[in-house]
Structures are given as C-alpha cells and as structure tokens.
Amino acid sequence: MPFSYGSAAARDPRRRSPSLDGHSGLEDLFQKHIELEEDVDDETWDVKPLFFDEEVEADYAAMRAERMEREAEKKKREEEERKREAEDTKREEAKIAWRREKHKSVINSIREFDRKSKTIVWTRFPFEDFSKFDLDEESAIPPMRHTAVKYEKGCIMYWSANILSIKIVSSDVGFPINVYGTVIARDSLDSKCIYLFRCNRRDSQFIKTEGESLILVGPSRGFILQDFIFLEVNLKIKIDQGKEKTLSKGLLQIDGRVVTRQDIEVRTLSHASWYSKLEVHYIAVKKAVEATIEFRVLQGDFCGKIKAHTTSIPLKNKMLLYHSNRGGVVTSDGGGTIQLWRPVVTVSLHDMLLFTIVTLTQADNDGTAETPIIKNKRIIEFTPKLYDADQDEIYCGSVKFHVKVTWSLVDRSNLVM
C-alpha cells in the first residue's frame, strides 16, 4: 500500500514503514504536519496581503462609503425630480384643460339662435383665445399717441374708417321705441372694446320713426383698417311691466382687404336680426390722420349743435358731435368746455376737416309777443397735418368759441410717442 501523510500507518507507531526506522526526528516532523492538516478545517485563518496597510484600507472604505452615499443622494434627487416633473405635467395638463373649458364656455355663450334668420349666429368677436382674452375689456390705447412726433412727408400711412351713423330702418314691434344697449367696434391694434353706442335702460334713447340714427359716443381713438373692423351689436327695447326684448344682435365686419381697393364712398352694412333691421353707414379713409377735437365756449350760452364732415363725406352724412337737446346748454361761466359725444374722427391727409356750428338764441322783444328764435350757422375748416395742433377762435351769432384740433398719425404702433 502506498504511503501518505494522512494514512493510518503514518499515525500509528506500530505500523510505521520499515524504511523510516532509525529516523525518529523525521517521523516526529511528519506527525506534527499531519496533525496540523487535521485541524485546518476547524480553524479560520486571518490571511492578509503581503503589503497590507490598515490606514490605506480605512481610506478606501471611507471612499466606498462616500461614493455609495453620493449614489444614494443622486438616486434620491432623480426620484424627487421625476416626482416634480410628474406634478408639473399634471398641473400643466389641468391648466390646459381649464383653459380649454373656459374658451369653450365663452365660445358657446357668443353663439345664439336668431329668430329672424332662423340660424345660429355669432353675436360677438370670436377670434381670440378666451382663456386669456377678456371680451369686455376696453381698449386702453389713447388718441393723440403720435402728436409730438415730427413725421416727414413720404412716411408710411395707413387706412382708417369713420362710422358715420347707425340707423334702425325697420322694427317688427313698430315705432316709437326706447332703445338701449351697446354697439362695440374692434380693430387690429388690440381687438379690445371701443364703444360707439352705450346706453343703459334708465337713459334709453327714444326713437320716434324708422331711419332715425342712434346717438353715437365714439370712437375714443382713430381706427386702423388693415384687415377687419368688427362691430358687435346688442340692442334692446323696453316693453311692458319693466321687461325687455332683444331688438338687434349680431356681429358685422368691415373688410379692409376689399374696401381699400374700391372707390372711396359712403358704404352701408345691413343687418337684419331678431326684431329689426339696422344699417351702418361708414367711409374708408386713405392716408389717415387722427383729429382730436375740443370746443370751448368763451362768451355767451351755447344752445345748438355741432357736426363734422370731410370733403370726402357728403353733407347728408355729417357726423353729429353734440346737440344741446340731449347734452344740455353750455355756458361760458361754467367752464365752457363742451363734452363732445364724438371727440375723435379720422381725415385723409388730402382732405379738409369741416365743422358746422348752429346756435339758437332768443331775439329781444318788448314782451308783448312770443320771443322768436334766431338761428345762426357757421362753418370752420382745418387742413390736416401729420402731427401738431391747430386752434382758432370764432363767433357764431353771439356765442364765441375756442376750437382746437390735435393731429396724430394713424399708425400700427399702440405706444404713446
């Protein structure tokens, strides 16, 4: 049997190999080696590298711990970022849904069934994002924006338009009627409200017969006619027992793309809706400048009316600026300023602006007969300018007026220069 260190012959002295007799020291060495082999499975040896350094190992361990901490922090930040992004996405989706619903709600509110045409019609301007746009906000763009700018001849000039009159030409409920409500204009400068007619129920306008004009109170600035001017009509009438009825309602438009390519003349928009038919008379203005008008009584008491027109506007289409029958008598000792209903008109640079002033005064008599009324008439004209102002003092009968016209270019800019 072959010899091995772990065999029974090696461990038992009685079974030693004869070849090892006489070498007891070597036998003892083999015996110790065998005993160590038998104990190796019951012991754990702490084996360290040859060049082991506890301090370096501690540094490596600290670096590993720091790296793991950084990775954990990074993972935490990434998780928090994912949560924030998810929350932002959720909020944005909710915002978009809210905006969509708000826009839809406004759109639904400005479409109505018209009993006369028997169709669904737009009643207000629909071409905006109504989650952000306020349909009832008035235009904050003032007149006289470019009065102080010294423009030279040859500068870029734009088209405008004057709304000459709005008339109720027929009524399904007959005449007379008490009319109130609004007519709003919008142009491309800001699409905000510019009131042309604005009357509440308490101060309704009494319309005696067909073809009578509404008393216009605007615009507050000159229009720019690049593409469209939109008109929103919402007129009502008083009926019995404090109730009201819609007289006319709808959306009209002046298409600048068309009228600026045609002859300059008075044009008519007809609108039949609900219980009436009305007509809007307007005229386009080429190379337009804005005229802001002021009248002040310097002497006497003004009872009468003031109208304006240009050389392109027929006399029958004069614009009524003031009438004492509705606005009251203006006296010089009361400050004298006449609150014109329509203080702004636009004029072509090649036209003339004319004012017709009519005053009514009582003649002196001996008191034995009815006092006659004397009617005086005066026409004054102004030449348009690109900027600056003109003023004059005139008499009409016994009444002395101070008249001022401030000129400003009709421009696409809505900034005050």
C-alpha positions as CSV (number, residue, x, y, z in Angstrom):
1,M,0.0,0.0,0.0
2,P,1.5,3.4,-1.0
3,F,2.5,5.8,1.8
4,S,0.6,9.0,2.5
5,Y,0.9,11.5,5.3
6,G,-2.6,11.1,6.4
7,S,-2.7,7.2,6.4
8,A,-3.1,5.0,9.5
9,A,0.5,3.7,9.1
10,A,1.8,7.2,9.5
11,R,-0.3,7.9,12.6
12,D,0.2,4.6,14.4
13,P,3.8,3.9,15.5
14,R,3.3,0.2,15.4
15,R,2.5,0.4,11.6
16,R,5.5,2.6,10.7
17,S,7.2,1.9,7.4
18,P,10.4,0.0,7.9
19,S,12.1,2.4,5.5
20,L,11.9,5.1,8.2
21,D,13.4,3.1,11.1
22,G,16.2,4.9,12.7
23,H,14.9,8.3,11.7
24,S,12.7,9.3,14.7
25,G,13.2,13.1,14.2
26,L,11.9,12.9,10.8
27,E,9.0,10.8,12.0
28,D,8.1,13.4,14.6
29,L,8.1,16.2,11.9
30,F,5.8,14.2,9.7
31,Q,3.5,13.6,12.7
32,K,3.2,17.3,13.5
33,H,2.5,18.1,9.9
34,I,-0.3,15.6,9.8
35,E,-1.9,17.0,13.0
36,L,-1.9,20.5,11.5
37,E,-3.7,19.2,8.4
38,E,-6.4,17.6,10.6
39,D,-7.0,20.9,12.4
40,V,-7.1,23.1,9.4
41,D,-10.9,22.6,8.8
42,D,-11.7,23.7,12.4
43,E,-9.8,27.0,12.3
44,T,-10.2,30.3,10.3
45,W,-7.0,31.9,9.3
46,D,-6.8,35.7,9.0
47,V,-4.8,35.9,5.9
48,K,-3.7,39.4,5.0
49,P,-1.9,40.7,1.9
50,L,1.7,40.8,1.9
51,F,1.7,44.7,1.8
52,F,-1.5,45.2,3.9
53,D,-1.9,48.8,5.3
54,E,-4.8,49.3,7.7
55,E,-4.8,53.1,7.2
56,V,-5.0,52.9,3.4
57,E,-7.7,50.2,3.8
58,A,-9.7,52.6,6.0
59,D,-9.4,55.4,3.4
60,Y,-10.6,53.0,0.7
61,A,-13.5,52.0,2.9
62,A,-14.4,55.7,3.6
63,M,-14.2,56.4,-0.1
64,R,-16.5,53.5,-0.9
65,A,-19.0,54.7,1.8
66,E,-18.9,58.2,0.4
67,R,-19.4,57.0,-3.1
68,M,-22.3,54.9,-2.0
69,E,-23.8,57.9,-0.2
70,R,-23.4,60.1,-3.2
71,E,-25.1,57.5,-5.4
72,A,-27.9,57.2,-2.9
73,E,-28.3,61.0,-2.8
74,K,-28.2,61.1,-6.6
75,K,-30.9,58.4,-6.8
76,K,-33.0,60.3,-4.3
77,R,-32.6,63.6,-6.3
78,E,-33.5,61.8,-9.5
79,E,-36.6,60.3,-7.8
80,E,-37.6,63.7,-6.5
81,E,-37.1,65.3,-9.9
82,R,-39.3,62.6,-11.5
83,K,-41.9,63.4,-8.9
84,R,-41.7,67.2,-9.6
85,E,-41.8,66.6,-13.4
86,A,-44.9,64.4,-12.9
87,E,-46.5,67.0,-10.7
88,D,-45.6,69.8,-13.2
89,T,-47.0,67.8,-16.0
90,K,-50.2,67.1,-14.1
91,R,-50.6,70.8,-13.3
92,E,-49.9,71.8,-16.9
93,E,-52.5,69.3,-18.1
94,A,-55.0,70.6,-15.6
95,K,-54.2,74.2,-16.7
96,I,-54.7,73.3,-20.4
97,A,-57.9,71.5,-19.6
98,W,-59.2,74.6,-17.6
99,R,-58.2,76.9,-20.5
100,R,-59.9,74.7,-23.0
101,E,-63.1,74.6,-20.9
102,K,-63.1,78.4,-20.4
103,H,-62.5,79.1,-24.1
104,K,-65.3,76.6,-25.0
105,S,-67.6,78.2,-22.4
106,V,-67.1,81.7,-23.9
107,I,-67.5,80.4,-27.5
108,N,-70.8,78.7,-26.6
109,S,-72.0,81.9,-24.9
110,I,-71.5,84.1,-28.0
111,R,-73.4,81.9,-30.4
112,E,-77.2,82.2,-30.4
113,F,-80.2,81.3,-32.4
114,D,-81.6,84.3,-34.4
115,R,-85.4,84.1,-34.7
116,K,-85.4,86.2,-37.9
117,S,-82.8,84.3,-39.9
118,K,-83.6,81.0,-38.1
119,T,-79.8,80.2,-37.9
120,I,-77.1,80.1,-35.2
121,V,-75.1,83.3,-35.5
122,W,-72.1,84.8,-33.8
123,T,-73.1,87.7,-31.5
124,R,-69.5,88.7,-30.5
125,F,-66.0,88.7,-31.8
126,P,-64.8,85.0,-31.7
127,F,-61.2,85.2,-32.9
128,E,-59.2,85.1,-29.7
129,D,-58.0,82.7,-27.0
130,F,-60.7,83.3,-24.4
131,S,-58.8,81.6,-21.6
132,K,-56.7,84.8,-21.6
133,F,-58.6,87.4,-23.6
134,D,-61.4,89.4,-21.8
135,L,-64.2,90.2,-24.3
136,D,-65.4,93.1,-22.2
137,E,-62.1,94.9,-21.6
138,E,-62.0,98.4,-23.1
139,S,-59.1,99.5,-25.3
140,A,-56.5,101.4,-23.3
141,I,-54.8,102.8,-26.4
142,P,-55.4,106.6,-26.2
143,P,-55.8,109.2,-29.0
144,M,-53.0,111.7,-29.9
145,R,-50.3,109.0,-29.5
146,H,-48.0,110.5,-32.2
147,T,-48.8,114.2,-31.9
148,A,-45.3,115.0,-30.7
149,V,-43.5,113.0,-33.4
150,K,-42.4,115.2,-36.3
151,Y,-43.2,113.0,-39.3
152,E,-41.9,113.9,-42.7
153,K,-43.8,113.7,-46.0
154,G,-43.4,110.3,-47.5
155,C,-43.8,108.4,-44.2
156,I,-45.8,105.2,-44.2
157,M,-49.5,106.0,-43.8
158,Y,-52.4,103.7,-43.2
159,W,-56.1,103.4,-43.9
160,S,-58.8,104.1,-41.4
161,A,-62.6,104.4,-41.3
162,N,-65.3,106.7,-39.9
163,I,-68.6,105.2,-38.7
164,L,-70.9,107.9,-39.9
165,S,-74.2,106.7,-38.5
166,I,-76.2,103.6,-37.2
167,K,-79.9,103.7,-38.1
168,I,-82.8,101.4,-37.2
169,V,-84.6,101.2,-40.6
170,S,-87.4,98.8,-39.6
171,S,-88.9,97.3,-36.5
172,D,-91.1,94.3,-36.1
173,V,-92.6,95.9,-33.0
174,G,-93.2,99.2,-34.6
175,F,-92.3,102.7,-33.5
176,P,-91.7,104.6,-31.3
177,I,-89.3,102.5,-29.2
178,N,-87.0,103.1,-26.3
179,V,-83.6,101.7,-27.3
180,Y,-80.6,100.9,-25.1
181,G,-77.6,98.6,-25.2
182,T,-74.2,98.7,-26.9
183,V,-72.5,98.8,-30.3
184,I,-68.8,97.9,-29.9
185,A,-66.1,98.2,-32.5
186,R,-62.7,96.4,-32.6
187,D,-59.7,96.9,-34.8
188,S,-56.5,95.0,-35.3
189,L,-54.4,97.2,-32.9
190,D,-55.6,95.3,-29.8
191,S,-59.0,93.8,-30.6
192,K,-60.4,95.5,-27.4
193,C,-63.7,97.2,-27.0
194,I,-64.2,100.7,-28.5
195,Y,-67.8,101.8,-27.7
196,L,-69.8,103.5,-30.5
197,F,-73.1,103.4,-28.7
198,R,-73.5,102.8,-25.0
199,C,-76.8,103.4,-23.2
200,N,-78.3,101.8,-20.1
201,R,-82.0,101.1,-19.6
202,R,-82.6,104.2,-17.5
203,D,-81.2,106.5,-20.1
204,S,-82.6,104.7,-23.2
205,Q,-82.8,106.7,-26.5
206,F,-86.3,107.4,-27.7
207,I,-86.6,106.5,-31.4
208,K,-89.7,108.1,-33.0
209,T,-89.6,106.8,-36.5
210,E,-87.7,104.5,-38.8
211,G,-84.4,105.7,-40.2
212,E,-83.6,107.7,-37.0
213,S,-79.9,107.5,-36.0
214,L,-78.6,106.3,-32.7
215,I,-76.6,108.9,-30.8
216,L,-73.0,107.6,-31.2
217,V,-70.5,108.3,-28.4
218,G,-67.3,107.1,-30.1
219,P,-64.8,106.1,-31.2
220,S,-62.3,107.1,-28.5
221,R,-59.4,106.9,-31.0
222,G,-58.9,106.5,-34.7
223,F,-59.4,103.1,-36.2
224,I,-56.7,101.3,-38.3
225,L,-58.2,99.5,-41.2
226,Q,-55.6,96.8,-42.2
227,D,-57.8,93.8,-42.3
228,F,-61.1,94.0,-40.5
229,I,-63.0,96.3,-38.2
230,F,-65.6,94.2,-36.3
231,L,-68.9,95.6,-34.9
232,E,-70.8,93.9,-32.2
233,V,-74.5,94.9,-32.0
234,N,-76.5,94.3,-28.8
235,L,-79.6,96.5,-28.8
236,K,-82.7,96.0,-26.6
237,I,-86.0,97.8,-26.1
238,K,-88.3,98.4,-23.2
239,I,-91.6,96.6,-23.1
240,D,-94.4,96.5,-20.7
241,Q,-94.0,95.8,-16.9
242,G,-90.3,96.6,-16.8
243,K,-89.4,93.8,-19.2
244,E,-87.0,93.9,-22.1
245,K,-86.7,92.4,-25.6
246,T,-83.7,92.0,-27.9
247,L,-84.1,94.3,-30.8
248,S,-80.9,93.6,-32.8
249,K,-77.9,91.4,-32.1
250,G,-75.0,90.1,-34.1
251,L,-71.5,90.5,-35.5
252,L,-70.7,92.7,-38.5
253,Q,-67.4,93.4,-40.2
254,I,-65.8,96.0,-42.4
255,D,-63.4,94.1,-44.7
256,G,-60.4,96.4,-45.2
257,R,-58.9,94.0,-47.8
258,V,-61.9,94.9,-50.1
259,V,-62.9,98.5,-49.4
260,T,-59.3,99.8,-49.6
261,R,-59.3,98.5,-53.2
262,Q,-62.5,100.3,-54.2
263,D,-63.6,103.8,-54.7
264,I,-63.8,106.0,-51.6
265,E,-67.5,106.5,-50.9
266,V,-70.1,106.0,-48.2
267,R,-70.9,102.3,-47.8
268,T,-73.7,100.5,-45.9
269,L,-73.7,97.4,-43.8
270,S,-77.2,96.0,-43.4
271,H,-78.1,93.7,-40.5
272,A,-81.5,92.1,-40.1
273,S,-81.8,90.1,-36.8
274,W,-84.3,89.4,-34.0
275,Y,-87.0,92.1,-34.3
276,S,-85.4,94.8,-36.5
277,K,-83.1,95.8,-39.4
278,L,-80.4,98.3,-39.0
279,E,-77.9,100.0,-41.3
280,V,-74.3,101.1,-40.5
281,H,-73.0,103.8,-42.8
282,Y,-69.3,104.2,-43.0
283,I,-66.5,105.5,-45.2
284,A,-62.9,104.3,-45.6
285,V,-60.2,107.0,-45.1
286,K,-57.0,106.8,-47.2
287,K,-53.7,108.1,-45.7
288,A,-55.5,108.8,-42.5
289,V,-54.6,111.2,-39.7
290,E,-56.5,111.3,-36.4
291,A,-58.2,114.5,-35.4
292,T,-59.0,115.0,-31.7
293,I,-61.5,117.9,-31.3
294,E,-62.1,120.3,-28.5
295,F,-64.8,123.0,-28.3
296,R,-65.0,125.6,-25.5
297,V,-67.5,128.4,-25.0
298,L,-65.6,131.7,-24.3
299,Q,-68.6,134.0,-24.4
300,G,-72.4,133.5,-24.2
301,D,-74.5,130.4,-23.8
302,F,-74.4,127.7,-26.4
303,C,-77.7,126.1,-27.3
304,G,-77.5,124.2,-30.6
305,K,-75.5,121.5,-32.3
306,I,-72.1,120.8,-33.8
307,K,-71.4,118.5,-36.7
308,A,-68.3,117.4,-38.6
309,H,-67.5,116.1,-42.0
310,T,-64.7,116.0,-44.5
311,T,-64.6,116.9,-48.2
312,S,-65.0,113.2,-49.0
313,I,-68.2,112.9,-46.9
314,P,-71.4,114.1,-48.4
315,L,-73.3,116.8,-46.4
316,K,-76.1,114.4,-45.7
317,N,-73.7,112.1,-43.8
318,K,-72.3,114.6,-41.4
319,M,-71.3,113.2,-38.0
320,L,-73.2,114.7,-35.0
321,L,-70.7,115.7,-32.3
322,Y,-73.0,117.4,-29.9
323,H,-76.7,118.6,-29.5
324,S,-77.9,120.6,-26.6
325,N,-81.3,118.9,-26.7
326,R,-79.7,115.9,-25.1
327,G,-76.4,117.2,-23.8
328,G,-77.7,120.5,-22.3
329,V,-76.9,124.2,-22.7
330,V,-73.2,125.0,-22.2
331,T,-72.4,128.4,-20.6
332,S,-69.1,130.3,-20.6
333,D,-69.2,131.0,-16.9
334,G,-69.5,127.2,-16.2
335,G,-66.0,126.5,-17.6
336,G,-67.2,126.5,-21.1
337,T,-65.9,123.0,-22.1
338,I,-68.3,121.2,-24.4
339,Q,-68.3,117.4,-23.7
340,L,-68.4,116.3,-27.3
341,W,-70.0,112.9,-27.9
342,R,-67.6,112.1,-30.6
343,P,-64.3,113.8,-29.9
344,V,-62.2,111.8,-32.5
345,V,-62.6,111.5,-36.3
346,T,-60.1,110.5,-39.0
347,V,-59.3,112.6,-42.0
348,S,-57.4,111.9,-45.2
349,L,-54.2,114.0,-45.4
350,H,-55.5,115.3,-48.8
351,D,-59.0,116.3,-47.4
352,M,-60.3,119.1,-45.3
353,L,-62.0,118.8,-41.9
354,L,-65.1,121.0,-41.6
355,F,-67.3,121.8,-38.6
356,T,-70.8,123.1,-38.9
357,I,-71.9,125.0,-35.9
358,V,-75.6,126.0,-35.4
359,T,-76.6,128.2,-32.4
360,L,-80.1,129.1,-31.3
361,T,-80.7,132.4,-29.5
362,Q,-83.8,134.3,-28.4
363,A,-84.3,137.7,-30.0
364,D,-85.0,140.7,-27.9
365,N,-88.7,142.0,-27.9
366,D,-91.0,144.1,-25.9
367,G,-92.6,141.1,-24.2
368,T,-95.9,141.5,-25.9
369,A,-95.3,138.6,-28.3
370,E,-93.7,135.2,-28.3
371,T,-89.9,135.5,-28.3
372,P,-88.6,134.5,-31.7
373,I,-85.7,132.1,-32.0
374,I,-82.7,133.2,-34.1
375,K,-80.7,130.5,-35.8
376,N,-77.1,131.2,-36.6
377,K,-74.8,129.0,-38.7
378,R,-71.0,129.0,-39.1
379,I,-68.7,126.6,-40.9
380,I,-65.0,126.4,-40.0
381,E,-62.4,124.3,-41.7
382,F,-59.0,122.9,-40.8
383,T,-56.2,121.5,-43.0
384,P,-54.9,118.1,-41.8
385,K,-51.4,117.7,-40.6
386,L,-49.2,114.7,-39.7
387,Y,-48.7,116.0,-36.2
388,D,-49.0,119.1,-34.0
389,A,-52.3,121.0,-33.3
390,D,-54.4,123.9,-34.8
391,Q,-56.7,126.2,-32.9
392,D,-58.9,129.2,-33.7
393,E,-61.5,131.5,-32.0
394,I,-64.7,132.2,-33.9
395,Y,-68.2,133.7,-33.4
396,C,-71.4,132.0,-34.3
397,G,-74.1,134.6,-33.5
398,S,-73.4,136.0,-30.1
399,V,-71.5,132.9,-28.9
400,K,-67.7,132.9,-29.0
401,F,-65.9,129.5,-29.3
402,H,-62.4,128.3,-29.0
403,V,-61.8,125.4,-31.3
404,K,-58.7,123.1,-31.2
405,V,-57.8,120.2,-33.3
406,T,-54.9,118.0,-32.4
407,W,-53.4,115.9,-35.2
408,S,-51.8,112.5,-34.9
409,L,-50.8,109.9,-37.5
410,V,-52.9,106.7,-37.6
411,D,-50.2,104.1,-37.1
412,R,-49.9,100.4,-36.3
413,S,-48.0,101.2,-33.1
414,N,-50.1,101.3,-30.0
415,L,-47.4,103.1,-28.0
416,V,-47.6,106.7,-27.0
417,M,-44.7,108.5,-28.7
